[in-house]
Amino acid sequence: MSLIRAALVIAGAMALTVSVWGQAMVTGNLSPPANMRPPGLKNVGIEQHLSEQIPPELTFRDESGKTVRLGEYFGKKPVILNLVYYNCPMLCGEVLSGLESALRILKFDVGKEFDVLTVSFDPRETPQMATAKKAEYIKRYGRAGADQGWHFLTGPQESIDSLTKAAGFQYQFNKDSGQFAHATAIMILTPEGKISQYYYGVEFAPKDLRLGLIQASDNKIGTVVDQVLLYCYHYDPQTGKYGAVITRILRLSAVATMLCVGLLIVVMSRRGSANRKGAGQAA
């Protein structure tokens, strides 16, 4: 039975692999060099700082106005970090909506397998704004316990500067409009608070997020099938998504084929032995 179970797991994983491979995923791009950006946007973009430690000593305020350290959210589970500002008239709302939509599809629960940190990079914003924004998205998400795992923070300019610098998040304030020009991305952090992956745009593929969270957790969450998918797929920091590793898929296919052939031989051998035993007893 163990051989049959192993074969079924691999066969199921291969089917999922083909399914994931065939699905289109959101493509993200790194920012062009500053000298190639439009005037007024030379300080706007994403500079990847993979494996960079998000400073745990930085202080912000949570929704209740309590002063918290970022390190309080590290140490137990992966974290999705997204930088927005709550009064943003366009992109930030789209990013939050895209993230919430993807999280609603995931079988992982916010507050259980992972946490989410939504941090405002506008020092003028208040805990009251964070409270209102949290209430909106927790209601949309609609899962019990999410309010304990999805945190909306505000903070002083010093903390914002240190956080955005560590994350490689570049933005610029426009005095004429009173708004910020900024890029759109979310980051997955390891439980220790180190940047594991970046995902770009305003929509995020749930399967990419799932694999990213599993990888950031050092395989402490997820299933056997997820482990097989991670073997077959590799995160590409240039595109911000997972791509198939053909050689690994072919290798796994060969193993699955050999297991199936071996199982067939065992089943046929046992059936033949049973038939011979039955014939001998009948004689």
N, C-alpha and C positions, 0 to 999 in steps of 0.2 A: 504493500500500500504506500510505503514511503516513496518508492520510485514513481508510482503513478501520480502521487501528489506533487512531486517535484516537476514531473513533466507537465502537469496541468498548470502549475505556477508559471513555468517558463513559456508555455504556449500562450497563456493569458497575457503575460507581459509582452510577448512579441506582437499580439493583436493590438494591445494598447499602444505599443511603439509605432506601429503602422498608422494607427488612428491619430496619434499626436503629430507624427511626421507630416500627415496630410493636411493638418489644420494650419491656417494662416495665423501668424502671431504679429503683434505690433512691433514694428521696426523702430529702433531708436538710433539716433546719431549723436556722436560727440560734437561738441561745439567747434566751429572753425577757429583758426587762430585769430587773436584779437585784431591783428592788422587787416583781416579780411571781413570783419563784421561791419554792419551798417553804422554810420555815425550815431552816437548816442547809445549804442548797444555793445561797446567794446568791453564792458565789464560784466556782460551777461552771458551765462553759459554753465556748463557742467564740466568740471575737471575731475576725472576719476581718481580717487584716493583709495584704491582697494587695499584692504588690510590695515587701513589707518584706524587708530583708536579714537573713538569719539570721547572727548574729555569727560570723565565721570564727575569731576568736581564742579562743573558748570552749574550755576543755580538759576532756576526759573520759578514761575508760580503756576500751580495747578489751577483747576477750575474753581476751587474754593478760595483761592488767593493764598494758599499755604506755600511757603518757600520750599522747594524740593531740589535735590541734586539729581542730575541725570543718572548717576551711578545707582540710585535707588531703583531704577528700572532695568538694571543689568544683573546678570549672574545666574538667571534661572532658565530663560527660554529665548528664542530668537525674537528680534524686534524689527518691525517695519517702521522706518523713519520717513516722514514726509514734511517738507518745509513749505509753508503757505503763509498767507496773511488773510485774516478772516473777513476783512472788508474788500477783498479783491473782487472787482466787478466781472471778471471773465475766467481766467485760467484756473485759479485755485479751486473754485467751486467745481469745475470740470474734473480736476485731478481727484478731489475728494469723492465725487460721485463715481468716477471710474474705479477708484480703489474700493469703495464700499460695494459696488456691483460685483467686482471680482471676488471680494471676501465672502459675499453672500453665496457664491457658487461653491467655494471651498468647503470640504467636509471638516477641515480644521476649524476650531473655534477661537475667536479672539478672547484672550484671558485664560485660555487653557493650554493650547499648544504654542501660542505666540502672543506677543503684545504689539500694540501700535502706538507710536509717539507722533502726534501731530503738533508741530511747533511753529508759532508765528514768528516771522522775521521782521515784523513791524513793532518797534518798541513802544509805540503809542497805544497799542491794543491792550485790553484789560481782561482780567479773569472773567468778568461778566460776559464779554464777547465769546470767550472760550467756552463758557457754560452753555450759552445758547447754541453754539455750533456743535458741541458735543451732543446735546439733547436731540438735535436734528438728525445727526448721523447714527446715533445709537438707536433711535426709533426706526430709522430706515433699515438698519441691519437686523434688528428684531430678535436677537438671540440672548438668552439669559446669561448673565455674568459678564457681558461685553463691557459694561460700564466700569468694571474693575480692571479691564485690560486695555482699553482704548483711552489714552490720556491726551488732553488738549492743553498746551502750555503757552504761556506768554513770559516775556522776560526783558531785562535791560539790554541796552545796545552792546555792552561788553560781552555778555554771554552769547548774544546772537552772533556777533563777529567771530568769536572763537568757534562756535558750532558750525557756522557756514564755511569758515576757512577749513576746518577739519574735514567737512563733507565735500569740499570742492564745489559748493553751491554759490554761484556768482550772480549777483543781482544789482540793480541800480535804481535809485529813486529819481523820479522826474518831478521837479519842482513845479513845472507849469501845470501838469495834470494832477499832482498830488498822489500819484500812483507809482507802483513799482514795476519796472521791467524785469522779468525773471524767466528762467528756464522751467521746464516741468519734468520732474523725475521723482521716483521714490527709491529708497535704499533699504536693503535687507542687512541687518546687523547680526553678528553672532551673539550668543548669550553674554559674552564678555564686553560687547559694545564695539567690536571691530567691523568695519565695512566689508561685507561679503560680496554684494552685488548691487548693480544699478539697473533700474527699469525706467524707460523714457516714455514720454507722451502723456496722454490723459486717459488711456484705456490700457488695461493690463491683463495679459492672458492668465487665467486661473491656474492652468497646468504649469506655466513657468513659475508663478508664485509658489505653488506647492513644492515643486522641485527645489526652488531657491531656499525655502524655509527648511526643508529636510536637510539640504546640504549645509546650511548655516548652523543647524543644530548638531552637526556631526553625526547624522543618521540616528538621532535619538527619538525622532518622531517618524511616522510613516509606516508603510507596510513592506512586505517582501517584494511585491510588484514594484513599489516605488524604488527600491534598491536596484532592481533590474533596469528600470528606466534610467536611473542616474548612471548606470554603467554604460547604457547605450547613448546617452545624451551628454553634451558638454556645454557649459555656459560660456558664451562668447562675449567678453566685455565690450568689444567694439560695436556689437549690435544690441547688447542688452537683452539677449534671449538665448534659449537653448537650441542647439543644433544637433542633428544626428551624427554619430561617429560610425561611419559605414563599416569599418573593419570590425568594430565590436559587435555590431548587429549581425554581421556574417558569422563571426565566431560563435555568438550565442545561438544563431540558427543551426550551426553545425552541431553544437552540443545538444540542442533540442531534438534534432534529427536522430542522433546516435541514441539518445535516451528512448525515443519512440521505437526505434528499431530493436533496441535491447528489450524493451517491454514486450514487444510483439513476439520476440523469440522466446521469452520466459513464459508468456501466456500460451503460445503454441506448444511449447515443451510440456507444460503442466497438463494441457488438454490431451496431448498424445499419451502421457503417462497414465492419466485417468482412463482413457479409452482402453489401453492395454491391460490395465488392472481389472477393468470391468469384463473384458473378454476372457481373461484368465479365470475369474470367479465363475463366469457362465459355463466354462468348460468343466 
